[in-house]
Amino acid sequence: HKAGIAMLPGEVLLLVFDFVIAHLKDPDNEFTVPRAWKVAVSLSHVNQQFLFVLLDCPRFWTNMNTCGEMVKSCFPRTKGLPLNVQLNIFYCAESKELSFDPVITELYPLMKHWG
């Protein structure tokens, strides 16, 4: 016997999930890629209905950032949608060298999918 939000059809749940994710903001950095994948993962653990709805909607998995495990887990769920990629570049003033975030090794092979 379902009650509350569990009674909502998948289409309505998608609207709720869109609303939640659209209102995520990192107060410390306005330029960061939204951590939609973290919210999607958390929501997918609520129950089986949430899991199926989220896995069937690739737009929740297209934000790629500094977590290699996230890239490996989320990329197959994007179903070919363009990826929103955030890469950090580090500058060492002492050696005057630039370096990329280590996640570049996971993201570089997916470059043709970058949006």
Kinemage of the C-alpha trace (Angstrom):
@kinemage 1
@onewidth
@group {chain A} dominant
@subgroup {mainchain}
@vectorlist {calphas} color= white
{ca his a 1} P 0.000 0.000 0.000
{ca lys a 2} L 1.631 3.226 -1.219
{ca ala a 3} L 1.254 6.564 0.508
{ca gly a 4} L 2.481 10.122 0.001
{ca ile a 5} L 5.082 10.811 -2.664
{ca ala a 6} L 5.284 7.102 -3.530
{ca met a 7} L 1.847 7.457 -5.139
{ca leu a 8} L 3.117 9.953 -7.704
{ca pro a 9} L 3.702 8.732 -11.246
{ca gly a 10} L 7.236 8.820 -12.654
{ca glu a 11} L 6.537 11.890 -14.783
{ca val a 12} L 5.595 13.911 -11.697
{ca leu a 13} L 8.571 12.601 -9.753
{ca leu a 14} L 10.824 13.825 -12.578
{ca leu a 15} L 9.366 17.314 -12.164
{ca val a 16} L 10.034 17.180 -8.428
{ca phe a 17} L 13.596 15.961 -9.005
{ca asp a 18} L 14.168 18.676 -11.642
{ca phe a 19} L 12.992 21.304 -9.174
{ca val a 20} L 15.269 20.046 -6.410
{ca ile a 21} L 18.333 19.875 -8.646
{ca ala a 22} L 17.638 23.197 -10.379
{ca his a 23} L 17.732 24.962 -7.033
{ca leu a 24} L 21.096 23.555 -5.990
{ca lys a 25} L 23.790 26.160 -5.747
{ca asp a 26} L 27.225 26.121 -4.248
{ca pro a 27} L 27.251 29.307 -2.135
{ca asp a 28} L 31.057 29.359 -2.152
{ca asn a 29} L 31.546 29.187 -5.908
{ca glu a 30} L 29.094 30.373 -8.530
{ca phe a 31} L 31.143 28.758 -11.322
{ca thr a 32} L 31.003 25.127 -10.198
{ca val a 33} L 29.139 22.465 -12.091
{ca pro a 34} L 26.044 21.561 -10.081
{ca arg a 35} L 26.449 18.379 -8.104
{ca ala a 36} L 23.285 16.944 -9.632
{ca trp a 37} L 24.760 13.468 -9.687
{ca lys a 38} L 25.168 13.482 -5.888
{ca val a 39} L 21.527 14.394 -5.418
{ca ala a 40} L 20.452 11.855 -8.033
{ca val a 41} L 22.425 9.135 -6.239
{ca ser a 42} L 20.928 10.117 -2.877
{ca leu a 43} L 17.411 10.161 -4.299
{ca ser a 44} L 17.961 6.831 -6.059
{ca his a 45} L 18.597 5.251 -2.658
{ca val a 46} L 15.181 6.277 -1.293
{ca asn a 47} L 13.275 3.418 -2.878
{ca gln a 48} L 13.053 1.281 -6.003
{ca gln a 49} L 10.602 3.633 -7.744
{ca phe a 50} L 12.971 6.591 -7.348
{ca leu a 51} L 15.856 4.443 -8.590
{ca phe a 52} L 14.032 3.363 -11.752
{ca val a 53} L 12.795 6.890 -12.510
{ca leu a 54} L 16.268 8.402 -12.083
{ca leu a 55} L 18.105 5.709 -14.026
{ca asp a 56} L 15.669 6.180 -16.898
{ca cys a 57} L 16.415 9.923 -17.101
{ca pro a 58} L 19.920 10.599 -18.493
{ca arg a 59} L 19.967 14.346 -17.851
{ca phe a 60} L 20.542 13.734 -14.141
{ca trp a 61} L 23.897 12.072 -14.858
{ca thr a 62} L 25.599 14.465 -17.323
{ca asn a 63} L 27.471 16.748 -14.892
{ca met a 64} L 31.071 15.597 -14.694
{ca asn a 65} L 33.513 17.018 -12.166
{ca thr a 66} L 36.453 15.973 -10.023
{ca cys a 67} L 35.366 12.496 -8.989
{ca gly a 68} L 36.717 9.647 -11.122
{ca glu a 69} L 34.341 7.094 -9.638
{ca met a 70} L 31.421 9.362 -10.489
{ca val a 71} L 32.570 9.570 -14.108
{ca lys a 72} L 32.776 5.773 -14.352
{ca ser a 73} L 29.353 5.304 -12.749
{ca cys a 74} L 27.450 8.140 -14.378
{ca phe a 75} L 28.687 8.137 -17.981
{ca pro a 76} L 26.807 4.970 -19.008
{ca arg a 77} L 23.620 6.524 -17.617
{ca thr a 78} L 23.878 9.620 -19.858
{ca lys a 79} L 22.647 7.658 -22.899
{ca gly a 80} L 24.623 9.864 -25.287
{ca leu a 81} L 23.597 13.283 -23.953
{ca pro a 82} L 26.361 15.936 -24.021
{ca leu a 83} L 28.441 16.093 -20.860
{ca asn a 84} L 28.805 19.198 -18.721
{ca val a 85} L 32.450 19.009 -17.659
{ca gln a 86} L 34.267 20.832 -14.880
{ca leu a 87} L 38.038 20.537 -14.743
{ca asn a 88} L 40.270 22.186 -12.208
{ca ile a 89} L 43.635 23.509 -13.312
{ca phe a 90} L 46.254 24.014 -10.643
{ca tyr a 91} L 49.096 26.512 -10.838
{ca cys a 92} L 52.239 26.173 -8.769
{ca ala a 93} L 53.751 29.650 -8.434
{ca glu a 94} L 57.043 28.256 -7.213
{ca ser a 95} L 57.670 26.023 -10.241
{ca lys a 96} L 55.384 28.007 -12.587
{ca glu a 97} L 53.778 24.761 -13.717
{ca leu a 98} L 50.160 24.017 -14.525
{ca ser a 99} L 48.541 20.686 -13.788
{ca phe a 100} L 45.081 19.271 -14.342
{ca asp a 101} L 42.840 17.590 -11.851
{ca pro a 102} L 43.596 13.822 -11.905
{ca val a 103} L 40.044 13.110 -13.120
{ca ile a 104} L 41.248 14.232 -16.572
{ca thr a 105} L 42.401 10.641 -17.130
{ca glu a 106} L 38.761 9.527 -16.863
{ca leu a 107} L 37.273 12.453 -18.793
{ca tyr a 108} L 39.729 12.850 -21.674
{ca pro a 109} L 38.621 9.656 -23.468
{ca leu a 110} L 35.038 11.009 -23.321
{ca met a 111} L 35.960 14.357 -24.923
{ca lys a 112} L 33.780 13.798 -27.984
{ca his a 113} L 30.789 13.775 -25.614
{ca trp a 114} L 31.611 17.096 -23.926
{ca gly a 115} L 28.882 19.693 -24.431
